[in-house]
Structures are given as structure tokens and as C-alpha cells.
Amino acid sequence: MLLLVVTFSQAEGPVCRLRGDPENPQLSNQGDVMLGGLFPFHNNWKNRQSSYIHKPFPLQCTSVNFRGFQFAQAMLFAVEEINNSTDLLPGISLGYEIYDTCSSIARGVKVALALSNGNEEIIVPSEAPCTKSAQVQAIMGETSSSPCMAIATVIGPFHIPMISHFATCACLSDKVKYPSFLRTIPSDYYQSRALAQLVRYFGWTWVGALRTNDGYGNNGMATFIETAEQLGICLEYSVAFYRTDPPEKIQQVINLIRHSTSKVIVTFLSAKEVYILIKELAQHNLTGYQWVGTEAWISDSKTAVKDKHHILDGAIGLFIPKAHVSGMKEFMLDELFSCKFSQSGLSDDNEKECTGDEDITEVHNSFTDMSLMPIFNNVYKGVYAVAHALHNILGCNTTCNNKILHQIKNIRFKTKEGDEVYFDENGDPAAKYEIINWQPTLNGIVDFVTVGLYDASLPADRQMNLENKTIVWESILHLYTSVPLSVCSEKCPPGTRKVLQKGKPVCCYDCIRCAEGEFSNVTDSTTCERCPPEFWSNEKRDACVKKETEFLSYEEIMGCLLTVTSLFGTCMTCLVACIFFRYRKTPIVRANNTELSFLLLFSLTLCFLCSLTFIGRPSQWSCMLRHTAFGITFVLCISCVLGKTIVVLMAFRATLPGGNVMKWFGPVQQRLSVVGFTLIQVLICILWLTISPPFPYKNLKQFNNKIIIECALGSAIGFWAVLGYIGLLALLCFVLAFLARKLPDNFNEAKFITFSMLIFCAVWITFIPAYVSSPGKFSVAVEIFAILASSFGLLICIFVPKCYIVLLKPEKNTKKNVMALALAISSK
């Protein structure tokens, strides 16, 4: 640090001297108003071990940086143009002092203080403090962010404006830490966000990140990572290194790249770090990576020349929009060929010595390269910003603020090329970038092709605009035009969902197929949605299809067989009725109440036919009809059987022949008993239909992929009351028939009734668990089967034996046989 100290001389009085060695500018010219310039004319310096005994040696700079000298020439061009102008600062000349920072932060701070203090000794009166005005009104530079941070921290309290043309760290926008810092290049806050959006635009969600281990790289990458996480981008690695790091550290970076799975590398590196990196990558033959770069190197032709192994071919990144400053290129070339540069001792050993006789069109070297014209234009605009601020101060009245820092912050003007120059509240310009793509040509020279634009001032959905130009991408074998893939996990297709892999970033996941009944119809879905109740997922699980409706229909085989069986039973019953009607006057038919027999046959016909109401699509009427018809017809049937059983029992259990017991259960009483038993069931059904009738119901729970259309019971009590009543009558009939089981064999109807009731009860007892456990339409089929089985049981057991006697054993169908039976019973 340079300090002013006071010493006393007997002759001259108090003298202010600088502590430390004076620093002389590399380029200077006196003027009415002085400007300072800090540019890195060298890339490096020699490290010298200090003994801490003697005064340290001055810094010895090495490796000439022609870019730094070009930046200085851009400043000189602007100063000369302003001095020749009659409109801006008329009658006032600008001077300059330009120092070489040697790319060293410490030297940058030292020469910045030299610009502030000056180098001369100052004699002051004894009563005055050792202070003076600043040597320069503003400082142009530095090129990198880290030196700017250090310099701005030191000179900020003195309110000396510092305008950088290439320092992009977002941290420099902090006006509390760096109150006097301004820049003509956009902040990395916007570049970092733009890079993240660019990476997301191409679908790269799994990337590596390299950064310079300084303020520029660390702060820029921090903003990039923050934005990338918001956009769903994951970093496989993020590593920092610096050009002065030992070879072992660089080798660690190379090994990290070699073993990584990401194919896209986002960089926040200066050109110097890029040189080191591509040299090492070439030695290890590591190619095929897609590079995403910042303005620090993406449009640097010198970087492209050094990439002899085409490591960076196909790189894409952001750069300041192209610019043209009329007269600047010619000015720089004139300076070159006036040999001022080589005579100043700044020439590189690798560069051809200047003679002054060269043909400009024939010379191609680092200094003739104008690829960084947009950065030169930033220097140019910075000088003009100071000039306009000074011009405003000259026109100031007594009430306006004549502080140059205040005036610079509030200037707004257009350059001769039409570029508008202004600073926002953070001292930053508007953020606009071109999207640059490295496209090698046949002669090996890289073309920096503009393939898009990014304007942070536009709405978010319009900020990035890629033009319809072919972008060249890098691959392991060759360049190609399709976008490379860099993901930790492939996209999950529709029909699947993402499940994060344990211990890995959110971009690493497995694709799990959606469960049955769920679907996802978008790529990379994080969840599967449930299908609506009446829908089910298709085989691919990417859509919902309407569930198949199921009910027992006439078209299917089972429904068809049951229908045929029902009709067969109906026809068989009608046939028996016809036989009985044909032989209605025979003793075997007349022996046990012909009227009840025909009524029983009629009820059995209804039982067979009522099973048809269970087949077909359930409706409101069919649901009510099927259960009530079933209940009433079966009660009518059982009532007839019960009546016949009572008649048999009372006829053959009489104590004396010719007793009057039958008068208590004659034909009238038999009819009334049938009507009474049936009427009770009718009342039960009426109550059921009135209170809570059966109704068609879509059963969505029994099967996942089917809708079972069935008849809901409405009132379960009503349903089981109907069945219970039938069961009660059947049980009573069975008990009475059982009591009459020992009647004579030639009239064994009681035994057949017993057997038919046994079948009936067995069928309906087994019906209950089978009905409850049968799924869907099969429960309906079970109920139909029970109806048909019990109906066939009654028909066959009660009527087939009589038909056998009537048709095949007519000799037994005589009154004598019946009377013989009566005598046999009476003799007992």
C-alpha cells in the first residue's frame, strides 16, 4: 500500500513523500483532465521468495498479453476522438496515465493508489495536512473481476469512479461494498441465468461445471447453480481451479471429467484457465464433450487458435453483441505499425519484431485480431461516459451536484454508432447477449457464428431467441447437427412416473410404471393420476379408457345356456300339464286334488320363466320385477306343495276309515291356504318395493377394470325376508312330508314330496354362500341356477313318477289300486 508520510527539510519545510517505490505508467499523456487506465499487459509474473530481511524485489511480469494492450489502445482512441471534438469538452483536453497490472491483484491495488496519489513529492505548509486532490478523475479498468473487487474496495471511499469493460462478477453490483464501481459490460447475474436457460433449452439436465477459483468464477457459478436448480438442472460436479495451481490439482480436474457421465460442461473460466485445460485434455485424448462458455473466452479467436486438437469445437455460449466503432481498427493498426508497441518493451518473444515496413493486409497476429471489438467498444463507451459527465459538470450551475461520480451514474447518451449508454442503480448496463457457436471451417479456422440472442429486458418467455441456423455440436467421433444428450436418467415416457434414486440428485431417477387404474400422459411425470371411477388405465398406462360393463346377457354362452334351460323347463312343465289334462279323469291324477296339481304346474311354469328376468341389462323395472316375481311364484309353488302334503298326511293318518277329518281341509281350505300363504309374500314384497326397492347399480369396487351392472337390493331386510319366508314354508313342507314318508309304496307321493323338498332346501342352503362369494354376473347366474334347480327338483320328483304310471304303467292307474291302498291302511 502506498502511503503519504511527512518528512521535514531544513530548507524546504515539510514534504509529503510516498512510502514505497514509485510506480511509473507504461503509457501517459498530459491533459487538462487526467484519466487513469489499468490493463493487464502481461498474463503472469515470476514468483520470488522473500527473505523478510531485505526489501522485496519489484514484481517481474512475464508473458505479454496483447489483449491488454488492445484495451489500452481503445482508451487512447476514445481520448483522442474526444480531444478532437468541438461538441464534447470544447477547449479542454483529456490526458491519461495507463498502468500494467500484470494480472496481479496486489499490483493492481498498488498502481490504482499511484493513480490516486501521484508519484511526486509535495511541499506543504506546516499547518496543512498531507493531503491533495486525486491525480485522476476516473479510472478505466480493470479487465478481471477479482482485481476490480480489490481495487474498488480501496478507492471506493475516495469516490473515484472506476469503470470496467470486462469485469462481470455479480458481486460488483453491491453498492455498499463498491460504491464507485461501474461497468459497461452486463453483470454475470444475467449471464449466469441466461446460461442456465440455454442449458435447459437444449434439454441438458445433467451437466458438469468448471470455474475459475476467483470472484468471477465462484460468484458466477453460484448464480448459475441457483438458477439451474430452479430449472431442474443437476450438476454432477462443480470444481474450481486457478492457473497458478500445481499440476496435481489440474490432474484431479482431468480425472474428474474422465470419470463423469455428463457430456455437457458449463464453464465460468477466463481464457487463461481454458488454455491450461485444453492442453491437458488433449494430452489425455478427452474429446466429445459439449462446452458451454461465457464471454471470457467463447468469442476469443486466440483461444480458438490454441485449441489445435479441436477440443472446443461445437462450443456454445454467450458474448456481448457485435459492435463496430468507425476508425478504431485503423487507429489500432496504425499504432501497431508505428512500432510504438514493440519499442515500448512490451513485445513477446514469440512475436515477430516490428520494422515499420510491413503490409497491413499481410500481417496476421494477436494484435491484428479484432474479434473482441465488442469489448473494445466497452472501453470506448466508458471513456465517453466520463467525458459526458465532465461536460455536464462544466455546464453546472451553483445548485447542481458537481461530483463526477454522481454525474456518471446519471448520464444517458448515444455514441456515434447509435449505441445508448446508461447505468442502472447498480452501475450496470442493460444485459444483452449474442449466443455464439463454434463452427470449424474446412481450413481449420473457427467461425464464431451467432445463432441466437438473449435480452434480459424482455419478458421471461421472450428473453431467449434462437435463430433458425444450424448449430454444430461436438461428439466423440465427429461434429453433428443434432442436439447431444446429457441426462442422468432417460426421460420417463407416458405411462410411468419418476422415482428418485436414493442419495443422488433429483435428475437421477428410475421410471416406474403406473399402477393399475392410474395413468400419466406426459413425459417425466412425477406422479400418476387416478382414473375417474368409470374409467380404467389402458395397457400402456398413458390414458384412461372407459371400463367394460358386465352383466349377464343373452348373447354370451352362459346367459344363452341358462335361457335354453329355463325355456326347456317351461316346455317340460307345459308337457306335464298337457299329460295331466289329457288324463285328468284317471284315478292317479284325481287321487290328490287335481286343482292343486294344475296350480302347482302353473306356478312352476312361472318359476322357470321368472329366471329370464335375471338375464339382460338391469333396469329399474327389471330389478323390481325379478325379485318380487321370484318371491311370489316360489311361495305359490311351495304353498301348493304344502297343500298337497297336508292332504296326503291327513288322508292317510286318519284313525278310522270314513272319518270326518278331511272336512277340515277340503278343497276350499286348500285354496284358501294357498291364497293366504301367497298373500303374505305379496305383502312383504309390497312393503319392500315401497320402502326401499331394488335398483340398478354400477358396482365399481368389485373389479378394478370392470363395471358390474347389477341390481342392488335396496333393503337387504326385504330381500332376506322374502327368502326367509320361502325357506320357512319349504321347511314346514319338508317336515310334514317327512312325517308321511311311510305311506304305502303304491302311492308314494309323500316320499317324492319329501325328496323334492330335500333337494329344494339343499339347493337354497348352498345358494347363500355361493351367492355371497360369487363375483359380478356369476352371482346372478348362481341365483338363476338355484331357481332352475329347485324348480326341476319339484317338477321331476312330484310329477315325473305320476307321468310314468300314466304313460308307461296304465295298469296301475286304476281305482282298484287306489282302493286297495285305502283298505290296507284302514286294516291297520
C-alpha positions, 0 to 999 in steps of 0.5 A, spaced: 500 500 500 502 506 498 502 511 503 503 519 504 508 520 510 511 527 512 518 528 512 521 535 514 527 539 510 531 544 513 530 548 507 524 546 504 519 545 510 515 539 510 514 534 504 509 529 503 513 523 500 510 516 498 512 510 502 514 505 497 517 505 490 514 509 485 510 506 480 511 509 473 505 508 467 507 504 461 503 509 457 501 517 459 499 523 456 498 530 459 491 533 459 487 538 462 483 532 465 487 526 467 484 519 466 487 513 469 487 506 465 489 499 468 490 493 463 493 487 464 499 487 459 502 481 461 498 474 463 503 472 469 509 474 473 515 470 476 514 468 483 520 470 488 521 468 495 522 473 500 527 473 505 523 478 510 530 481 511 531 485 505 526 489 501 522 485 496 524 485 489 519 489 484 514 484 481 517 481 474 511 480 469 512 475 464 508 473 458 505 479 454 498 479 453 496 483 447 489 483 449 491 488 454 494 492 450 488 492 445 484 495 451 489 500 452 489 502 445 481 503 445 482 508 451 487 512 447 482 512 441 476 514 445 481 520 448 483 522 442 476 522 438 474 526 444 480 531 444 478 532 437 471 534 438 468 541 438 461 538 441 464 534 447 469 538 452 470 544 447 477 547 449 479 542 454 483 536 453 483 529 456 490 526 458 491 519 461 496 515 465 495 507 463 498 502 468 500 494 467 497 490 472 500 484 470 494 480 472 496 481 479 491 483 484 496 486 489 499 490 483 493 492 481 491 495 488 498 498 488 498 502 481 490 504 482 493 508 489 499 511 484 493 513 480 490 516 486 496 519 489 501 521 484 508 519 484 511 526 486 513 529 492 509 535 495 511 541 499 506 543 504 505 548 509 506 546 516 499 547 518 496 543 512 495 536 512 498 531 507 493 531 503 491 533 495 486 532 490 486 525 486 491 525 480 485 522 476 478 523 475 476 516 473 479 510 472 478 505 466 479 498 468 480 493 470 479 487 465 478 481 471 473 481 476 477 479 482 482 485 481 476 490 480 473 487 487 480 489 490 481 495 487 474 498 488 474 496 495 480 501 496 478 507 492 471 506 493 471 511 499 475 516 495 469 516 490 473 515 484 469 512 479 472 506 476 469 503 470 470 496 467 469 493 460 470 486 462 469 485 469 462 481 470 462 478 477 455 479 480 458 481 486 460 488 483 453 490 483 453 491 491 453 498 492 455 498 499 461 494 498 463 498 491 460 504 491 464 507 485 464 501 481 461 501 474 461 497 468 459 497 461 459 490 460 452 486 463 453 483 470 454 475 470 447 475 474 444 475 467 449 471 464 449 466 469 441 465 468 441 466 461 446 460 461 442 456 465 436 457 460 440 455 454 442 449 458 435 447 459 433 449 452 437 444 449 434 439 454 441 438 458 439 436 465 445 433 467 451 437 466 458 438 469 461 445 471 468 448 471 470 455 474 475 459 475 477 459 483 476 467 483 470 472 484 468 471 477 468 464 477 465 462 484 460 468 484 458 466 477 457 459 478 453 460 484 448 464 480 448 459 475 447 453 480 441 457 483 438 458 477 439 451 474 436 448 480 430 452 479 430 449 472 431 442 474 438 442 472 443 437 476 450 438 476 454 432 477 460 436 479 462 443 480 470 444 481 474 450 481 481 451 479 486 457 478 492 457 473 497 458 478 495 451 481 500 445 481 499 440 476 496 435 481 490 439 482 489 440 474 490 432 474 484 431 479 480 436 474 482 431 468 480 425 472 474 428 474 471 429 467 474 422 465 470 419 470 463 423 469 457 421 465 455 428 463 457 430 456 455 437 457 460 442 461 458 449 463 464 453 464 465 460 468 473 460 466 477 466 463 481 464 457 487 463 461 484 457 465 481 454 458 488 454 455 491 450 461 485 445 460 485 444 453 492 442 453 491 437 458 485 434 455 488 433 449 494 430 452 489 425 455 485 424 448 478 427 452 474 429 446 466 429 445 464 433 450 459 439 449 462 446 452 458 451 454 462 458 455 461 465 457 464 471 454 471 470 457 473 466 452 467 463 447 468 469 442 476 469 443 479 467 436 486 466 440 483 461 444 480 458 438 487 458 435 490 454 441 485 449 441 489 445 435 486 438 437 479 441 436 477 440 443 472 446 443 469 445 437 461 445 437 462 450 443 456 454 445 455 460 449 454 467 450 458 474 448 456 481 448 453 483 441 457 485 435 459 492 435 463 496 430 466 503 432 468 507 425 476 508 425 478 504 431 481 498 427 485 503 423 487 507 429 489 500 432 493 498 426 496 504 425 499 504 432 501 497 431 505 499 425 508 505 428 512 500 432 510 504 438 508 497 441 514 493 440 519 499 442 515 500 448 518 493 451 512 490 451 513 485 445 513 477 446 518 473 444 514 469 440 512 475 436 515 477 430 519 484 431 516 490 428 520 494 422 515 499 420 515 496 413 510 491 413 503 490 409 497 491 413 493 486 409 499 481 410 500 481 417 496 476 421 497 476 429 494 477 436 494 484 435 491 484 428 485 480 431 479 484 432 474 479 434 473 482 441 471 489 438 465 488 442 469 489 448 473 494 445 467 498 444 466 497 452 472 501 453 470 506 448 463 507 451 466 508 458 471 513 456 465 517 453 461 516 459 466 520 463 467 525 458 459 526 458 459 527 465 465 532 465 461 536 460 455 536 464 459 538 470 462 544 466 455 546 464 453 546 472 450 551 475 451 553 483 445 548 485 447 542 481 451 536 484 458 537 481 461 530 483 463 526 477 461 520 480 454 522 481 454 525 474 456 518 471 451 514 474 446 519 471 448 520 464 444 517 458 447 518 451 448 515 444 455 514 441 456 515 434 454 508 432 447 509 435 449 505 441 445 508 448 449 508 454 446 508 461 447 505 468 442 502 472 442 503 480 447 498 480 452 501 475 450 496 470 448 496 463 442 493 460 444 485 459 444 483 452 447 477 449 449 474 442 449 466 443 455 464 439 457 457 436 463 454 434 463 452 427 470 449 424 471 451 417 474 446 412 481 450 413 481 449 420 479 456 422 473 457 427 467 461 425 464 464 431 457 464 428 451 467 432 445 463 432 441 466 437 440 472 442 438 473 449 435 480 452 434 480 459 429 486 458 424 482 455 419 478 458 421 471 461 418 467 455 421 472 450 428 473 453 431 467 449 431 467 441 434 462 437 435 463 430 433 458 425 441 456 423 444 450 424 448 449 430 454 444 430 455 440 436 461 436 438 461 428 439 466 423 440 467 421 433 465 427 429 461 434 429 453 433 428 447 437 427 443 434 432 442 436 439 447 431 444 444 428 450 446 429 457 441 426 462 442 422 468 436 418 467 432 417 460 426 421 460 420 417 463 415 416 457 407 416 458 405 411 462 410 411 468 412 416 473 419 418 476 422 415 482 428 418 485 434 414 486 436 414 493 442 419 495 443 422 488 440 428 485 433 429 483 435 428 475 437 421 477 431 417 477 428 410 475 421 410 471 416 406 474 410 404 471 403 406 473 399 402 477 393 399 475 387 404 474 392 410 474 395 413 468 400 419 466 400 422 459 406 426 459 413 425 459 417 425 466 411 425 470 412 425 477 406 422 479 400 418 476 393 420 476 387 416 478 382 414 473 375 417 474 371 411 477 368 409 470 374 409 467 380 404 467 388 405 465 389 402 458 395 397 457 400 402 456 398 406 462 398 413 458 390 414 458 384 412 461 379 408 457 372 407 459 371 400 463 367 394 460 360 393 463 358 386 465 352 383 466 349 377 464 346 377 457 343 373 452 348 373 447 354 370 451 354 362 452 352 362 459 346 367 459 344 363 452 345 356 456 341 358 462 335 361 457 335 354 453 334 351 460 329 355 463 325 355 456 326 347 456 323 347 463 317 351 461 316 346 455 317 340 460 312 343 465 307 345 459 308 337 457 306 335 464 300 339 464 298 337 457 299 329 460 295 331 466 289 334 462 289 329 457 288 324 463 285 328 468 279 323 469 284 317 471 284 315 478 292 317 479 291 324 477 284 325 481 287 321 487 290 328 490 286 334 488 287 335 481 286 343 482 292 343 486 296 339 481 294 344 475 296 350 480 302 347 482 304 346 474 302 353 473 306 356 478 312 352 476 311 354 469 312 361 472 318 359 476 322 357 470 320 363 466 321 368 472 329 366 471 329 370 464 328 376 468 335 375 471 338 375 464 339 382 460 341 389 462 338 391 469 333 396 469 329 399 474 323 395 472 327 389 471 330 389 478 323 390 481 320 385 477 325 379 478 325 379 485 318 380 487 316 375 481 321 370 484 318 371 491 311 370 489 311 364 484 316 360 489 311 361 495 305 359 490 309 353 488 311 351 495 304 353 498 301 348 493 306 343 495 304 344 502 297 343 500 298 337 497 302 334 503 297 336 508 292 332 504 296 326 503 298 326 511 291 327 513 288 322 508 292 317 510 293 318 518 286 318 519 284 313 525 278 310 522 276 309 515 270 314 513 272 319 518 270 326 518 277 329 518 278 331 511 272 336 512 277 340 515 281 341 509 277 340 503 278 343 497 276 350 499 281 350 505 286 348 500 285 354 496 284 358 501 291 356 504 294 357 498 291 364 497 293 366 504 300 363 504 301 367 497 298 373 500 303 374 505 309 374 500 305 379 496 305 383 502 312 383 504 314 384 497 309 390 497 312 393 503 319 392 500 318 395 493 315 401 497 320 402 502 326 401 499 326 397 492 331 394 488 335 398 483 340 398 478 347 399 480 354 400 477 358 396 482 365 399 481 369 396 487 368 389 485 373 389 479 378 394 478 377 394 470 370 392 470 363 395 471 358 390 474 351 392 472 347 389 477 341 390 481 342 392 488 337 390 493 335 396 496 333 393 503 337 387 504 331 386 510 326 385 504 330 381 500 332 376 506 325 376 508 322 374 502 327 368 502 326 367 509 319 366 508 320 361 502 325 357 506 320 357 512 314 354 508 319 349 504 321 347 511 314 346 514 313 342 507 319 338 508 317 336 515 310 334 514 312 330 508 317 327 512 312 325 517 308 321 511 314 318 508 311 311 510 305 311 506 304 305 502 309 304 496 303 304 491 302 311 492 308 314 494 307 321 493 309 323 500 316 320 499 317 324 492 314 330 496 319 329 501 325 328 496 323 334 492 323 338 498 330 335 500 333 337 494 329 344 494 332 346 501 339 343 499 339 347 493 337 354 497 342 352 503 348 352 498 345 358 494 347 363 500 354 362 500 355 361 493 351 367 492 355 371 497 362 369 494 360 369 487 363 375 483 359 380 478 354 376 473 356 369 476 352 371 482 346 372 478 347 366 474 348 362 481 341 365 483 338 363 476 341 356 477 338 355 484 331 357 481 332 352 475 334 347 480 329 347 485 324 348 480 326 341 476 327 338 483 319 339 484 317 338 477 321 331 476 320 328 483 312 330 484 310 329 477 315 325 473 313 318 477 305 320 476 307 321 468 310 314 468 304 310 471 300 314 466 304 313 460 308 307 461 304 303 467 296 304 465 295 298 469 296 301 475 292 307 474 286 304 476 281 305 482 282 298 484 289 300 486 287 306 489 282 302 493 286 297 495 291 302 498 285 305 502 283 298 505 290 296 507 291 302 511 284 302 514 286 294 516 291 297 520 
